[in-house]
Amino acid sequence: PVGSGDDPYLLLAYGELATAAHAAAAVVERATDALARGLHAEWSLTLEERADISVLVAAAETVTGRAAVHITTRILELVDGTAGADSRGGGPGFDRFWRNARALTAPTRADHRLRDIGDHYLNGTHARLTLLA
């Protein structure tokens, strides 16, 4: 624990952020396990299994990206200009984490990933095989 707090809104927010981080970690763990099984299967991996792994990895990428942006945005809201939320103010510069989260998630369009995931589950389609995501 970082410290005890009596503010019910701070406790609620901290619980929200911790839950978002745990949820993202659980999705990543599931995708990682599936990917490890797929790598172990080597050439016996079927197209359907590869598609399922691809969907789990895409879901992990989407969930973690959204969690990173949500968590860092919420932290900035909680800091609310105190403790040097703006790095130009000479404080800790919490805004750099938000900028990093935005910059790292911007190249990957979550909407495209989500559409591919939905298409896979609703229509049984397989996402196009790419070597780079």
N, CA, C and O atoms as a GROMACS GRO file, in nm:
protein
  532
    1PRO      N    1   0.083  -0.120   0.000
    1PRO     CA    2   0.000   0.000   0.000
    1PRO      C    3   0.087   0.126   0.000
    1PRO      O    4   0.187   0.134   0.071
    2VAL      N    5   0.047   0.221  -0.079
    2VAL     CA    6   0.119   0.347  -0.089
    2VAL      C    7   0.097   0.430   0.035
    2VAL      O    8   0.191   0.491   0.086
    3GLY      N    9  -0.022   0.433   0.084
    3GLY     CA   10  -0.053   0.511   0.203
    3GLY      C   11  -0.200   0.497   0.234
    3GLY      O   12  -0.279   0.454   0.149
    4SER      N   13  -0.236   0.532   0.353
    4SER     CA   14  -0.377   0.523   0.388
    4SER      C   15  -0.445   0.652   0.348
    4SER      O   16  -0.388   0.760   0.361
    5GLY      N   17  -0.565   0.640   0.301
    5GLY     CA   18  -0.642   0.756   0.262
    5GLY      C   19  -0.782   0.744   0.319
    5GLY      O   20  -0.838   0.635   0.327
    6ASP      N   21  -0.835   0.857   0.357
    6ASP     CA   22  -0.970   0.856   0.411
    6ASP      C   23  -1.071   0.913   0.312
    6ASP      O   24  -1.192   0.903   0.335
    7ASP      N   25  -1.024   0.972   0.204
    7ASP     CA   26  -1.112   1.032   0.106
    7ASP      C   27  -1.183   0.921   0.027
    7ASP      O   28  -1.116   0.846  -0.044
    8PRO      N   29  -1.316   0.909   0.039
    8PRO     CA   30  -1.386   0.800  -0.030
    8PRO      C   31  -1.374   0.808  -0.182
    8PRO      O   32  -1.375   0.705  -0.249
    9TYR      N   33  -1.363   0.928  -0.237
    9TYR     CA   34  -1.349   0.942  -0.382
    9TYR      C   35  -1.211   0.896  -0.428
    9TYR      O   36  -1.197   0.836  -0.535
   10LEU      N   37  -1.110   0.924  -0.348
   10LEU     CA   38  -0.976   0.878  -0.381
   10LEU      C   39  -0.969   0.725  -0.373
   10LEU      O   40  -0.908   0.661  -0.458
   11LEU      N   41  -1.031   0.669  -0.271
   11LEU     CA   42  -1.034   0.523  -0.257
   11LEU      C   43  -1.107   0.459  -0.374
   11LEU      O   44  -1.063   0.357  -0.427
   12LEU      N   45  -1.219   0.520  -0.415
   12LEU     CA   46  -1.295   0.469  -0.530
   12LEU      C   47  -1.211   0.475  -0.656
   12LEU      O   48  -1.204   0.378  -0.732
   13ALA      N   49  -1.146   0.588  -0.678
   13ALA     CA   50  -1.064   0.605  -0.798
   13ALA      C   51  -0.947   0.507  -0.799
   13ALA      O   52  -0.917   0.447  -0.902
   14TYR      N   53  -0.881   0.491  -0.685
   14TYR     CA   54  -0.768   0.399  -0.676
   14TYR      C   55  -0.814   0.256  -0.704
   14TYR      O   56  -0.745   0.180  -0.773
   15GLY      N   57  -0.930   0.219  -0.650
   15GLY     CA   58  -0.986   0.087  -0.678
   15GLY      C   59  -1.018   0.069  -0.825
   15GLY      O   60  -0.996  -0.038  -0.881
   16GLU      N   61  -1.071   0.175  -0.887
   16GLU     CA   62  -1.102   0.170  -1.030
   16GLU      C   63  -0.975   0.148  -1.113
   16GLU      O   64  -0.973   0.065  -1.204
   17LEU      N   65  -0.870   0.221  -1.080
   17LEU     CA   66  -0.746   0.211  -1.156
   17LEU      C   67  -0.678   0.075  -1.136
   17LEU      O   68  -0.626   0.016  -1.230
   18ALA      N   69  -0.679   0.028  -1.012
   18ALA     CA   70  -0.620  -0.104  -0.984
   18ALA      C   71  -0.696  -0.214  -1.056
   18ALA      O   72  -0.636  -0.307  -1.109
   19THR      N   73  -0.829  -0.203  -1.060
   19THR     CA   74  -0.911  -0.302  -1.129
   19THR      C   75  -0.884  -0.301  -1.278
   19THR      O   76  -0.874  -0.407  -1.340
   20ALA      N   77  -0.872  -0.183  -1.337
   20ALA     CA   78  -0.842  -0.173  -1.480
   20ALA      C   79  -0.706  -0.237  -1.511
   20ALA      O   80  -0.692  -0.306  -1.612
   21ALA      N   81  -0.609  -0.214  -1.426
   21ALA     CA   82  -0.476  -0.272  -1.447
   21ALA      C   83  -0.480  -0.425  -1.433
   21ALA      O   84  -0.418  -0.496  -1.512
   22HIS      N   85  -0.552  -0.474  -1.333
   22HIS     CA   86  -0.564  -0.620  -1.314
   22HIS      C   87  -0.637  -0.685  -1.431
   22HIS      O   88  -0.598  -0.793  -1.476
   23ALA      N   89  -0.742  -0.622  -1.480
   23ALA     CA   90  -0.818  -0.676  -1.593
   23ALA      C   91  -0.729  -0.685  -1.717
   23ALA      O   92  -0.729  -0.786  -1.788
   24ALA      N   93  -0.654  -0.580  -1.743
   24ALA     CA   94  -0.564  -0.581  -1.858
   24ALA      C   95  -0.458  -0.691  -1.843
   24ALA      O   96  -0.427  -0.760  -1.940
   25ALA      N   97  -0.404  -0.706  -1.724
   25ALA     CA   98  -0.304  -0.810  -1.700
   25ALA      C   99  -0.361  -0.949  -1.723
   25ALA      O  100  -0.292  -1.037  -1.775
   26ALA      N  101  -0.486  -0.970  -1.684
   26ALA     CA  102  -0.549  -1.102  -1.702
   26ALA      C  103  -0.567  -1.134  -1.850
   26ALA      O  104  -0.545  -1.248  -1.892
   27VAL      N  105  -0.605  -1.035  -1.929
   27VAL     CA  106  -0.622  -1.056  -2.072
   27VAL      C  107  -0.487  -1.086  -2.137
   27VAL      O  108  -0.477  -1.173  -2.224
   28VAL      N  109  -0.385  -1.015  -2.096
   28VAL     CA  110  -0.250  -1.038  -2.150
   28VAL      C  111  -0.201  -1.178  -2.112
   28VAL      O  112  -0.141  -1.248  -2.194
   29GLU      N  113  -0.227  -1.219  -1.990
   29GLU     CA  114  -0.184  -1.353  -1.946
   29GLU      C  115  -0.251  -1.462  -2.030
   29GLU      O  116  -0.186  -1.560  -2.068
   30ARG      N  117  -0.379  -1.445  -2.057
   30ARG     CA  118  -0.450  -1.545  -2.138
   30ARG      C  119  -0.393  -1.550  -2.280
   30ARG      O  120  -0.372  -1.658  -2.336
   31ALA      N  121  -0.367  -1.433  -2.338
   31ALA     CA  122  -0.310  -1.428  -2.473
   31ALA      C  123  -0.169  -1.486  -2.474
   31ALA      O  124  -0.131  -1.556  -2.568
   32THR      N  125  -0.092  -1.458  -2.372
   32THR     CA  126   0.045  -1.509  -2.363
   32THR      C  127   0.046  -1.661  -2.353
   32THR      O  128   0.127  -1.727  -2.417
   33ASP      N  129  -0.043  -1.715  -2.272
   33ASP     CA  130  -0.053  -1.861  -2.260
   33ASP      C  131  -0.090  -1.925  -2.394
   33ASP      O  132  -0.032  -2.026  -2.433
   34ALA      N  133  -0.187  -1.866  -2.463
   34ALA     CA  134  -0.229  -1.918  -2.593
   34ALA      C  135  -0.116  -1.909  -2.694
   34ALA      O  136  -0.094  -2.002  -2.773
   35LEU      N  137  -0.044  -1.799  -2.693
   35LEU     CA  138   0.068  -1.782  -2.785
   35LEU      C  139   0.178  -1.884  -2.756
   35LEU      O  140   0.237  -1.940  -2.848
   36ALA      N  141   0.206  -1.909  -2.630
   36ALA     CA  142   0.308  -2.009  -2.593
   36ALA      C  143   0.267  -2.148  -2.640
   36ALA      O  144   0.349  -2.224  -2.691
   37ARG      N  145   0.138  -2.181  -2.623
   37ARG     CA  146   0.090  -2.312  -2.671
   37ARG      C  147   0.103  -2.320  -2.823
   37ARG      O  148   0.140  -2.424  -2.878
   38GLY      N  149   0.073  -2.210  -2.891
   38GLY     CA  150   0.084  -2.207  -3.036
   38GLY      C  151   0.228  -2.223  -3.083
   38GLY      O  152   0.254  -2.295  -3.180
   39LEU      N  153   0.320  -2.157  -3.017
   39LEU     CA  154   0.461  -2.170  -3.054
   39LEU      C  155   0.511  -2.311  -3.027
   39LEU      O  156   0.593  -2.365  -3.102
   40HIS      N  157   0.461  -2.371  -2.920
   40HIS     CA  158   0.500  -2.508  -2.888
   40HIS      C  159   0.446  -2.606  -2.993
   40HIS      O  160   0.511  -2.706  -3.024
   41ALA      N  161   0.328  -2.578  -3.047
   41ALA     CA  162   0.267  -2.666  -3.147
   41ALA      C  163   0.342  -2.663  -3.280
   41ALA      O  164   0.334  -2.757  -3.358
   42GLU      N  165   0.414  -2.556  -3.304
   42GLU     CA  166   0.492  -2.538  -3.426
   42GLU      C  167   0.406  -2.561  -3.550
   42GLU      O  168   0.302  -2.496  -3.565
   43TRP      N  169   0.447  -2.651  -3.638
   43TRP     CA  170   0.379  -2.670  -3.766
   43TRP      C  171   0.246  -2.742  -3.754
   43TRP      O  172   0.170  -2.746  -3.851
   44SER      N  173   0.216  -2.801  -3.639
   44SER     CA  174   0.086  -2.868  -3.624
   44SER      C  175  -0.026  -2.770  -3.591
   44SER      O  176  -0.142  -2.811  -3.578
   45LEU      N  177   0.007  -2.643  -3.578
   45LEU     CA  178  -0.093  -2.540  -3.548
   45LEU      C  179  -0.186  -2.524  -3.668
   45LEU      O  180  -0.140  -2.500  -3.780
   46THR      N  181  -0.316  -2.536  -3.644
   46THR     CA  182  -0.413  -2.522  -3.753
   46THR      C  183  -0.445  -2.375  -3.779
   46THR      O  184  -0.412  -2.288  -3.698
   47LEU      N  185  -0.507  -2.349  -3.891
   47LEU     CA  186  -0.547  -2.213  -3.926
   47LEU      C  187  -0.645  -2.158  -3.822
   47LEU      O  188  -0.636  -2.041  -3.785
   48GLU      N  189  -0.736  -2.241  -3.775
   48GLU     CA  190  -0.833  -2.198  -3.674
   48GLU      C  191  -0.765  -2.164  -3.542
   48GLU      O  192  -0.800  -2.066  -3.477
   49GLU      N  193  -0.668  -2.246  -3.502
   49GLU     CA  194  -0.595  -2.218  -3.379
   49GLU      C  195  -0.514  -2.089  -3.391
   49GLU      O  196  -0.508  -2.010  -3.297
   50ARG      N  197  -0.452  -2.070  -3.507
   50ARG     CA  198  -0.378  -1.948  -3.530
   50ARG      C  199  -0.470  -1.826  -3.523
   50ARG      O  200  -0.434  -1.723  -3.467
   51ALA      N  201  -0.590  -1.839  -3.580
   51ALA     CA  202  -0.686  -1.729  -3.577
   51ALA      C  203  -0.730  -1.699  -3.435
   51ALA      O  204  -0.743  -1.583  -3.396
   52ASP      N  205  -0.754  -1.804  -3.356
   52ASP     CA  206  -0.794  -1.784  -3.216
   52ASP      C  207  -0.684  -1.712  -3.137
   52ASP      O  208  -0.713  -1.623  -3.058
   53ILE      N  209  -0.560  -1.752  -3.160
   53ILE     CA  210  -0.448  -1.686  -3.092
   53ILE      C  211  -0.438  -1.541  -3.136
   53ILE      O  212  -0.418  -1.451  -3.055
   54SER      N  213  -0.453  -1.519  -3.265
   54SER     CA  214  -0.446  -1.383  -3.318
   54SER      C  215  -0.552  -1.293  -3.256
   54SER      O  216  -0.525  -1.177  -3.224
   55VAL      N  217  -0.672  -1.347  -3.237
   55VAL     CA  218  -0.781  -1.270  -3.176
   55VAL      C  219  -0.748  -1.239  -3.030
   55VAL      O  220  -0.773  -1.128  -2.983
   56LEU      N  221  -0.694  -1.336  -2.958
   56LEU     CA  222  -0.658  -1.312  -2.818
   56LEU      C  223  -0.548  -1.207  -2.806
   56LEU      O  224  -0.552  -1.123  -2.715
   57VAL      N  225  -0.451  -1.211  -2.895
   57VAL     CA  226  -0.344  -1.111  -2.892
   57VAL      C  227  -0.399  -0.973  -2.928
   57VAL      O  228  -0.362  -0.874  -2.866
   58ALA      N  229  -0.487  -0.967  -3.027
   58ALA     CA  230  -0.549  -0.839  -3.064
   58ALA      C  231  -0.633  -0.784  -2.949
   58ALA      O  232  -0.633  -0.664  -2.924
   59ALA      N  233  -0.705  -0.872  -2.881
   59ALA     CA  234  -0.785  -0.828  -2.766
   59ALA      C  235  -0.694  -0.776  -2.655
   59ALA      O  236  -0.724  -0.674  -2.592
   60ALA      N  237  -0.583  -0.844  -2.631
   60ALA     CA  238  -0.489  -0.798  -2.528
   60ALA      C  239  -0.431  -0.662  -2.564
   60ALA      O  240  -0.419  -0.574  -2.479
   61GLU      N  241  -0.396  -0.645  -2.690
   61GLU     CA  242  -0.342  -0.516  -2.735
   61GLU      C  243  -0.445  -0.405  -2.716
   61GLU      O  244  -0.411  -0.296  -2.670
   62THR      N  245  -0.568  -0.432  -2.752
   62THR     CA  246  -0.674  -0.332  -2.740
   62THR      C  247  -0.704  -0.299  -2.594
   62THR      O  248  -0.712  -0.182  -2.557
   63VAL      N  249  -0.719  -0.401  -2.512
   63VAL     CA  250  -0.752  -0.380  -2.371
   63VAL      C  251  -0.639  -0.307  -2.299
   63VAL      O  252  -0.665  -0.215  -2.221
   64THR      N  253  -0.515  -0.346  -2.324
   64THR     CA  254  -0.405  -0.280  -2.255
   64THR      C  255  -0.387  -0.136  -2.301
   64THR      O  256  -0.357  -0.048  -2.221
   65GLY      N  257  -0.406  -0.112  -2.429
   65GLY     CA  258  -0.396   0.025  -2.480
   65GLY      C  259  -0.501   0.116  -2.419
   65GLY      O  260  -0.472   0.227  -2.376
   66ARG      N  261  -0.624   0.066  -2.417
   66ARG     CA  262  -0.731   0.146  -2.358
   66ARG      C  263  -0.711   0.164  -2.208
   66ARG      O  264  -0.738   0.272  -2.154
   67ALA      N  265  -0.664   0.061  -2.141
   67ALA     CA  266  -0.639   0.072  -1.996
   67ALA      C  267  -0.529   0.175  -1.969
   67ALA      O  268  -0.541   0.254  -1.876
   68ALA      N  269  -0.424   0.173  -2.049
   68ALA     CA  270  -0.314   0.268  -2.029
   68ALA      C  271  -0.362   0.412  -2.044
   68ALA      O  272  -0.328   0.498  -1.963
   69VAL      N  273  -0.441   0.437  -2.147
   69VAL     CA  274  -0.492   0.573  -2.168
   69VAL      C  275  -0.590   0.610  -2.057
   69VAL      O  276  -0.584   0.722  -2.005
   70HIS      N  277  -0.678   0.518  -2.020
   70HIS     CA  278  -0.776   0.546  -1.914
   70HIS      C  279  -0.705   0.574  -1.781
   70HIS      O  280  -0.736   0.672  -1.713
   71ILE      N  281  -0.612   0.489  -1.745
   71ILE     CA  282  -0.544   0.503  -1.616
   71ILE      C  283  -0.465   0.634  -1.610
   71ILE      O  284  -0.472   0.707  -1.511
   72THR      N  285  -0.389   0.662  -1.715
   72THR     CA  286  -0.308   0.784  -1.711
   72THR      C  287  -0.395   0.910  -1.716
   72THR      O  288  -0.362   1.010  -1.652
   73THR      N  289  -0.504   0.906  -1.792
   73THR     CA  290  -0.596   1.020  -1.795
   73THR      C  291  -0.657   1.042  -1.658
   73THR      O  292  -0.667   1.155  -1.611
   74ARG      N  293  -0.698   0.935  -1.595
   74ARG     CA  294  -0.762   0.944  -1.463
   74ARG      C  295  -0.662   0.996  -1.359
   74ARG      O  296  -0.699   1.074  -1.271
   75ILE      N  297  -0.538   0.952  -1.368
   75ILE     CA  298  -0.437   1.002  -1.274
   75ILE      C  299  -0.421   1.153  -1.290
   75ILE      O  300  -0.411   1.226  -1.192
   76LEU      N  301  -0.418   1.200  -1.415
   76LEU     CA  302  -0.408   1.344  -1.437
   76LEU      C  303  -0.528   1.417  -1.378
   76LEU      O  304  -0.513   1.526  -1.322
   77GLU      N  305  -0.647   1.358  -1.391
   77GLU     CA  306  -0.766   1.420  -1.332
   77GLU      C  307  -0.754   1.426  -1.181
   77GLU      O  308  -0.790   1.526  -1.119
   78LEU      N  309  -0.703   1.320  -1.121
   78LEU     CA  310  -0.690   1.315  -0.976
   78LEU      C  311  -0.584   1.412  -0.926
   78LEU      O  312  -0.600   1.475  -0.821
   79VAL      N  313  -0.476   1.424  -1.001
   79VAL     CA  314  -0.372   1.518  -0.963
   79VAL      C  315  -0.425   1.660  -0.973
   79VAL      O  316  -0.393   1.745  -0.889
   80ASP      N  317  -0.506   1.687  -1.076
   80ASP     CA  318  -0.578   1.814  -1.091
   80ASP      C  319  -0.488   1.936  -1.077
   80ASP      O  320  -0.522   2.033  -1.008
   81GLY      N  321  -0.375   1.929  -1.143
   81GLY     CA  322  -0.286   2.045  -1.142
   81GLY      C  323  -0.198   2.057  -1.019
   81GLY      O  324  -0.104   2.137  -1.018
   82THR      N  325  -0.225   1.980  -0.916
   82THR     CA  326  -0.139   1.985  -0.798
   82THR      C  327  -0.024   1.888  -0.818
   82THR      O  328  -0.031   1.802  -0.906
   83ALA      N  329   0.076   1.899  -0.741
   83ALA     CA  330   0.194   1.811  -0.746
   83ALA      C  331   0.263   1.814  -0.881
   83ALA      O  332   0.334   1.721  -0.917
   84GLY      N  333   0.242   1.922  -0.959
   84GLY     CA  334   0.313   1.936  -1.085
   84GLY      C  335   0.264   1.844  -1.194
   84GLY      O  336   0.344   1.773  -1.255
   85ALA      N  337   0.134   1.843  -1.220
   85ALA     CA  338   0.080   1.758  -1.325
   85ALA      C  339   0.141   1.792  -1.460
   85ALA      O  340   0.158   1.704  -1.543
   86ASP      N  341   0.173   1.918  -1.482
   86ASP     CA  342   0.234   1.961  -1.607
   86ASP      C  343   0.384   1.964  -1.589
   86ASP      O  344   0.436   2.032  -1.500
   87SER      N  345   0.454   1.891  -1.673
   87SER     CA  346   0.599   1.882  -1.656
   87SER      C  347   0.666   2.018  -1.673
   87SER      O  348   0.777   2.038  -1.623
   88ARG      N  349   0.603   2.112  -1.743
   88ARG     CA  350   0.662   2.244  -1.759
   88ARG      C  351   0.660   2.322  -1.628
   88ARG      O  352   0.733   2.420  -1.612
   89GLY      N  353   0.575   2.278  -1.534
   89GLY     CA  354   0.566   2.348  -1.407
   89GLY      C  355   0.676   2.309  -1.310
   89GLY      O  356   0.681   2.361  -1.198
   90GLY      N  357   0.762   2.221  -1.350
   90GLY     CA  358   0.874   2.184  -1.265
   90GLY      C  359   0.844   2.073  -1.168
   90GLY      O  360   0.929   2.036  -1.087
   91GLY      N  361   0.723   2.017  -1.174
   91GLY     CA  362   0.686   1.908  -1.083
   91GLY      C  363   0.726   1.774  -1.140
   91GLY      O  364   0.809   1.766  -1.231
   92PRO      N  365   0.666   1.667  -1.088
   92PRO     CA  366   0.701   1.532  -1.132
   92PRO      C  367   0.672   1.504  -1.279
   92PRO      O  368   0.732   1.414  -1.337
   93GLY      N  369   0.581   1.580  -1.341
   93GLY     CA  370   0.553   1.560  -1.483
   93GLY      C  371   0.470   1.437  -1.513
   93GLY      O  372   0.504   1.359  -1.602
   94PHE      N  373   0.361   1.419  -1.441
   94PHE     CA  374   0.275   1.304  -1.464
   94PHE      C  375   0.219   1.301  -1.606
   94PHE      O  376   0.185   1.195  -1.658
   95ASP      N  377   0.209   1.418  -1.669
   95ASP     CA  378   0.152   1.423  -1.803
   95ASP      C  379   0.235   1.344  -1.904
   95ASP      O  380   0.182   1.304  -2.007
   96ARG      N  381   0.362   1.320  -1.879
   96ARG     CA  382   0.444   1.246  -1.974
   96ARG      C  383   0.395   1.102  -1.988
   96ARG      O  384   0.406   1.043  -2.095
   97PHE      N  385   0.342   1.044  -1.880
   97PHE     CA  386   0.289   0.908  -1.888
   97PHE      C  387   0.166   0.904  -1.978
   97PHE      O  388   0.148   0.810  -2.056
   98TRP      N  389   0.081   1.007  -1.966
   98TRP     CA  390  -0.037   1.017  -2.052
   98TRP      C  391   0.007   1.033  -2.198
   98TRP      O  392  -0.046   0.967  -2.286
   99ARG      N  393   0.103   1.122  -2.222
   99ARG     CA  394   0.152   1.143  -2.359
   99ARG      C  395   0.213   1.015  -2.415
   99ARG      O  396   0.191   0.981  -2.531
  100ASN      N  397   0.289   0.944  -2.334
  100ASN     CA  398   0.349   0.818  -2.379
  100ASN      C  399   0.241   0.716  -2.413
  100ASN      O  400   0.250   0.648  -2.515
  101ALA      N  401   0.140   0.704  -2.328
  101ALA     CA  402   0.030   0.610  -2.355
  101ALA      C  403  -0.041   0.646  -2.484
  101ALA      O  404  -0.071   0.558  -2.565
  102ARG      N  405  -0.067   0.773  -2.505
  102ARG     CA  406  -0.133   0.818  -2.628
  102ARG      C  407  -0.046   0.790  -2.750
  102ARG      O  408  -0.094   0.742  -2.852
  103ALA      N  409   0.083   0.821  -2.738
  103ALA     CA  410   0.173   0.802  -2.852
  103ALA      C  411   0.189   0.654  -2.887
  103ALA      O  412   0.196   0.619  -3.005
  104LEU      N  413   0.195   0.568  -2.787
  104LEU     CA  414   0.215   0.426  -2.813
  104LEU      C  415   0.090   0.356  -2.864
  104LEU      O  416   0.100   0.254  -2.931
  105THR      N  417  -0.028   0.410  -2.833
  105THR     CA  418  -0.152   0.346  -2.879
  105THR      C  419  -0.205   0.409  -3.006
  105THR      O  420  -0.293   0.350  -3.070
  106ALA      N  421  -0.156   0.525  -3.046
  106ALA     CA  422  -0.207   0.593  -3.165
  106ALA      C  423  -0.185   0.516  -3.294
  106ALA      O  424  -0.276   0.511  -3.377
  107PRO      N  425  -0.068   0.454  -3.316
  107PRO     CA  426  -0.048   0.385  -3.444
  107PRO      C  427  -0.138   0.264  -3.464
  107PRO      O  428  -0.167   0.226  -3.578
  108THR      N  429  -0.184   0.203  -3.358
  108THR     CA  430  -0.271   0.085  -3.370
  108THR      C  431  -0.414   0.128  -3.346
  108THR      O  432  -0.451   0.166  -3.234
  109ARG      N  433  -0.492   0.122  -3.448
  109ARG     CA  434  -0.631   0.164  -3.438
  109ARG      C  435  -0.713   0.054  -3.371
  109ARG      O  436  -0.732  -0.054  -3.427
  110ALA      N  437  -0.760   0.083  -3.252
  110ALA     CA  438  -0.839  -0.015  -3.177
  110ALA      C  439  -0.966  -0.051  -3.252
  110ALA      O  440  -1.013  -0.165  -3.243
  111ASP      N  441  -1.023   0.044  -3.324
  111ASP     CA  442  -1.148   0.016  -3.397
  111ASP      C  443  -1.129  -0.095  -3.499
  111ASP      O  444  -1.216  -0.181  -3.514
  112HIS      N  445  -1.016  -0.094  -3.569
  112HIS     CA  446  -0.990  -0.199  -3.667
  112HIS      C  447  -0.972  -0.334  -3.599
  112HIS      O  448  -1.024  -0.435  -3.646
  113ARG      N  449  -0.901  -0.335  -3.489
  113ARG     CA  450  -0.881  -0.459  -3.414
  113ARG      C  451  -1.015  -0.513  -3.363
  113ARG      O  452  -1.044  -0.632  -3.374
  114LEU      N  453  -1.096  -0.424  -3.308
  114LEU     CA  454  -1.225  -0.466  -3.254
  114LEU      C  455  -1.317  -0.519  -3.364
  114LEU      O  456  -1.390  -0.615  -3.343
  115ARG      N  457  -1.312  -0.457  -3.481
  115ARG     CA  458  -1.393  -0.505  -3.592
  115ARG      C  459  -1.346  -0.644  -3.634
  115ARG      O  460  -1.429  -0.732  -3.660
  116ASP      N  461  -1.216  -0.666  -3.641
  116ASP     CA  462  -1.163  -0.798  -3.675
  116ASP      C  463  -1.204  -0.903  -3.572
  116ASP      O  464  -1.240  -1.015  -3.606
  117ILE      N  465  -1.199  -0.865  -3.444
  117ILE     CA  466  -1.238  -0.957  -3.337
  117ILE      C  467  -1.386  -0.992  -3.349
  117ILE      O  468  -1.424  -1.109  -3.341
  118GLY      N  469  -1.470  -0.891  -3.368
  118GLY     CA  470  -1.613  -0.914  -3.385
  118GLY      C  471  -1.642  -1.000  -3.506
  118GLY      O  472  -1.727  -1.089  -3.500
  119ASP      N  473  -1.574  -0.975  -3.617
  119ASP     CA  474  -1.593  -1.052  -3.739
  119ASP      C  475  -1.554  -1.198  -3.717
  119ASP      O  476  -1.618  -1.289  -3.769
  120HIS      N  477  -1.448  -1.219  -3.640
  120HIS     CA  478  -1.404  -1.356  -3.610
  120HIS      C  479  -1.510  -1.431  -3.531
  120HIS      O  480  -1.545  -1.545  -3.564
  121TYR      N  481  -1.561  -1.368  -3.425
  121TYR     CA  482  -1.657  -1.438  -3.339
  121TYR      C  483  -1.796  -1.449  -3.402
  121TYR      O  484  -1.864  -1.549  -3.381
  122LEU      N  485  -1.838  -1.349  -3.477
  122LEU     CA  486  -1.972  -1.353  -3.536
  122LEU      C  487  -1.977  -1.429  -3.667
  122LEU      O  488  -2.076  -1.498  -3.694
  123ASN      N  489  -1.873  -1.418  -3.749
  123ASN     CA  490  -1.877  -1.476  -3.883
  123ASN      C  491  -1.774  -1.585  -3.906
  123ASN      O  492  -1.772  -1.646  -4.013
  124GLY      N  493  -1.690  -1.610  -3.807
  124GLY     CA  494  -1.589  -1.715  -3.822
  124GLY      C  495  -1.476  -1.680  -3.915
  124GLY      O  496  -1.403  -1.768  -3.960
  125THR      N  497  -1.459  -1.552  -3.945
  125THR     CA  498  -1.352  -1.511  -4.036
  125THR      C  499  -1.218  -1.512  -3.963
  125THR      O  500  -1.211  -1.507  -3.840
  126HIS      N  501  -1.114  -1.517  -4.042
  126HIS     CA  502  -0.978  -1.511  -3.988
  126HIS      C  503  -0.914  -1.381  -4.032
  126HIS      O  504  -0.922  -1.343  -4.149
  127ALA      N  505  -0.852  -1.314  -3.938
  127ALA     CA  506  -0.784  -1.190  -3.971
  127ALA      C  507  -0.672  -1.220  -4.070
  127ALA      O  508  -0.613  -1.328  -4.070
  128ARG      N  509  -0.644  -1.123  -4.155
  128ARG     CA  510  -0.538  -1.136  -4.253
  128ARG      C  511  -0.405  -1.160  -4.179
  128ARG      O  512  -0.375  -1.091  -4.082
  129LEU      N  513  -0.329  -1.255  -4.226
  129LEU     CA  514  -0.200  -1.287  -4.164
  129LEU      C  515  -0.100  -1.176  -4.196
  129LEU      O  516  -0.075  -1.144  -4.312
  130THR      N  517  -0.045  -1.118  -4.092
  130THR     CA  518   0.058  -1.015  -4.109
  130THR      C  519   0.177  -1.052  -4.022
  130THR      O  520   0.162  -1.115  -3.917
  131LEU      N  521   0.292  -1.011  -4.065
  131LEU     CA  522   0.412  -1.037  -3.987
  131LEU      C  523   0.436  -0.928  -3.885
  131LEU      O  524   0.496  -0.952  -3.780
  132LEU      N  525   0.390  -0.808  -3.914
  132LEU     CA  526   0.403  -0.695  -3.822
  132LEU      C  527   0.265  -0.642  -3.790
  132LEU      O  528   0.182  -0.624  -3.879
  133ALA      N  529   0.239  -0.618  -3.661
  133ALA     CA  530   0.107  -0.569  -3.621
  133ALA      C  531   0.101  -0.419  -3.635
  133ALA      O  532  -0.002  -0.358  -3.607
   0.00000   0.00000   0.00000
